[in-house]
């Protein structure tokens, strides 16, 4: 069992969060701007996961509650998928999403710092979308994920960029959600992976902008929610305008000031 650092969010936070969000299966044929983030992540993941080479290999998503990414990795990349989460509600909803997609998967309700023995060293890919930044000790969180990898496997870690304008927007619109995060730059994430013996193949800010990453849903029902909602909509529409300009003029460089994500893909040698 790995040493467990402080969880800044906690299970109760996530149980409530899953009651506020509605998942929608990914459709890579949808070229609308509303699907731009999914299309961009597909580009990133496809650089490191090759269906022709990897069909039949195993991937586990840690923090899989209500995930639409497990069906994606199964259908788009031919991987055998599993999920791990410590929220019982989140696991049930993940199973429902997988069933709706017609994808068989093993969803395990357990703590990533104390996973069942059958998961240890069992996967070619370990994937997380917004997990490690919620723990006070990033290296310990990455080490827990590493335990699930086979030698030669890849750890794909994506966290929100809580620096720059996205962090400022999150702190302004919902400070409680902001406080559940540790603000990580690419150097921080790369250092945590290196300390665990992982070789970073890619570690950088990702996408030029996406203010839809700012989460203010927990403000719903509070007196200032209409203003918070209006600000969220305005920020989101600004991101969509930027994506349209990128489609016309070419991609903008992702920066600390405006990028919504930090992504790290690292290999376990062997």
N, C-alpha and C positions, 0 to 999 in steps of 0.2 A: 504493500500500500504506500503510495507517495504521500509526502508531507503536504497537508492541505493549507494553502494560504487563505487569508480572509477573502470571502466572496462579497464584493461591494454591492452586488444586486440582491442575491439571495433567492431561494426557491419561491417564496411568497410573491416577490416582485414579478417573477416570470409567470406564475400561475395566473396572476391578474392580467399580465400583458397578453397572454394568449386569448383571453376573453375579449380583447379589444381589437384584435387584428384578424382579418379574413384572408386566407390564402387563395391564390389563383394559380392554376397550373401554367408553367411557362410555355409560350408559343413562339418559337424562333422564326416562324413565318410572318409574325406580326411586326411590320416595319414602322409602326406608328412611334412617335416620339415618346409616348407613355411606356413603351417597352424598351427604351434605349439602354437603361441600366442592365437589363438581362442580356441584351445583345452584346454589350461591352464585356460583361463577365464571360459570356460564351467565347468571345475572342481570346480573352486571357487564358481561360482553362484549356482551350483547344491548343494552345502553344505547348502545353505540358502533358496533355492526355490525348493519345492518338488511338482512335477506335481500331484501326487496322492492326496495331501492335498490342493494344491493351484489352481487347474484348475478352471477357471472362475473368479478368482480374477483380480484386475485391477493394471496395471503398467503404469507409465508415464516416458518417458525419457525426461529430460530437457537438451537442447542442442542436439536435435535429428537430426540436419541437415545431410542429406545423410546417416543416420544411418542404419547399417545392424543388429543392436542389437534388434530393435523392432520386425522384423520378427523372429529372434532367440527366443526371449522370448515368442512369440505367438506360434510358432510351437514346440519348445522343452519343454516348461513348461506350455502350455495351458492357458496363461494369456491373458486377454483382454488388448490391448495396445493402448496407446495414446502418442503423442509427443508434445513438446513445444519448440519453438525456436524463436528468434527475427529476424532471417534472412529470408526474403521472398523467396529468391533463394534457401536457404537451405531447407525450408519447402517444396517447390515444388519438390525438388529432393528427399526428404524423402518420399513424397507421391509416387513418381515414383518407388522407391525401394520397397515400400510396395506392390504396384500394381504388380510389377514383381514377387513378392513372393506369390501373391494371398492372402494377409493378410489384412483384413479390420481394419482400424485404424482412429482415430480422431487426425489430426495434426493441432495444433493451433499456429498461428503466433502471439506471444505476448512476453512481457518482463517478465522474471520469478519473478521480484520484484513487478509486478503489473498484476498478472494473472487474467483471467476471474473468476468471483465468482463460477461458476459451477465446477472449478477445485480444489477449496480450500477444503481440508479435504476429498478428493474423492478417494484416492488411497491406496492400500495395499502395493505397492512398488513404490518408487521414485528412479530412476537410472540416474546417470550422469557419463560420461566418458570424463574427461578433461574439466571441467567447473569451479569449485570453485577456482582453482588456478589462474584464470585470474582476480580475484577481489582483491583489496587491503585489504579489510576487509573480511577475510575468514568466520568469525562467522556470519556476516550479510548474506553472500551467503548461508551458511548452513541453517540459519533461514528461508530464502525465500523458500528453498526446503522443509523444515519441514512443512510449511503451507499446502502443498499439501497432506500430509499423514493423513490417518485415525489413530485413537488410536490403538496401537499394530502393526502398519505398520513398514516396514523396509526401511531405506535410504541406498542405495548402491552407494558409492562415490569412483571413481577411478581417480587418478591424476598421471601425469608423475613425476618421481623422478628427480628434477632439482638439486639435490646434487650429489656428487660423479662424476664418469666418464661420465654418460649420460648427466648431466648438463654441464660438461666441453666440451663434444663433441658438444652439441647444441650451447653453447656460442661461440665456435671456428668456427663452420661451418655456423651459421646464428645467429648473435647477436640480430638482430631485433626480431626474434621469441623468443629467450631466454628472452628478456626484456618484453614480454607480460605475463610472468609467475611470480608468487610468489613461491619461493622454499619452499615446505612443507615437513616436516618429519612426521612420524606416530604420534609422540607426539603432533605436531601442529594440525593435523587433528582431533585427538581424543579430544584435548582440545576444539576445535571449536564445535564439536558435543556435548560434555558435557555441554558447556556454553548455548546450545540451549535446554537443557533438554532431550537429547537423550542418550541412553545407548549403548555404543560401545560393540558389540559382537565379533568383529574382527577388528583390525587396525594394519597394518604392511606393510613392504616392500613386494612386490610380484614379483616373478620370479627371477632367478639368473642373467639373462642378456637379453637384447633386444635392440640393437643399432638401430634397424629399427624405434624406437620411435623418433629418432632424425629427425627433419623436416628441410630439406634444399631445398625444392622444389621452394621456392620463389627466390632462387639464379639463377634459370634457365634464360638463356639469358645474364647473366653478364659475364665479361671476365674470372673470376676465376671459373666459374661453372664446367668446366671439371675436375678440381682438386677436387672441393668440392664433385662432383658426385663420383669420384674415391674413395675418402676417405669414403663416405657414404657406397658404395658397400663393401669396405674392412671391415668396422665395422660390417655391417650386416652379412657378411659371417662368421666373427668370432663368432657372436652370434649363427648362425646355427651350427657351429662346436661344440660349447658348448652344445647345445640342443642334438646333436647326442651323445656326451659323457654321458650326463645325461640319455639318453635312455639305454645306455649300462651299466652304473655304478651306476645309482641312482641319485636322485635330489640333487642339491647343495642348500645350505642355501641362501636365499635372504638377501643381505646386503646393507647398505647405499652406499657403494662404487660402486656397480655394478648393483643393482636392477633397472629395468626400471620404476616401478610403486610403488605407495603407494595406498593401498585399505583399505576402511573403510566400515564396515556394522554395522549399528546402528539401534536400535529399539526405536520407540516413545512409552513410557509406556501408558498403558490404558487397 
